């Protein structure tokens, strides 16, 4: 659909997708051709971007926790379990934020012209295949008029995954040293 246009009565109007006549933006049936006008739910840009920005900040925050909080733990404090909680928690939080964002954008809603995956489908994809699903969703947003964060998502994802595995390896090496097994 084209950008809204206003007329003499200052109510927003847009073109009918079937006959191209201008109708009220909130109309569900075109008064000229009589056909049903379906619309994809649109979220306000600020809401869209806040959710996407939270999706980007969650792995960054997790990486900071991994380096400064878990990195300063001694082995008696259980850094391995804390690392697992931070890592899995980040994946769950980002998948929930993606589902909420997809829902606000109307992805997978009835009348979705792009036939997108449902918000639950995106959440499941991100939960199961985070390293691929996370940046894929951040890219897919652009199809629905929101900003794509593909490159930032890839960078943030790599930062998170690398920090998680580096810290996990460091914990494993330290545990091996204490057990008397030579470092790996």
BELMOGI-V889834 format. One record per pair of residues at least 12 apart in sequence whose C-alpha atoms are under 6 Angstrom apart, sorted by the first residue. I is the first residue (numbers start at 1). J is the second residue. Records with the same first field share a line. If there is no record, write none. Layout:
I=J + J
This chain:
12=25
13=25
38=111
40=106 + 112
41=106
42=105
43=104 + 105
51=101
55=94
59=160
63=160 + 163
95=123 + 126
99=119 + 123
102=119
103=119
135=150 + 153 + 154
138=150
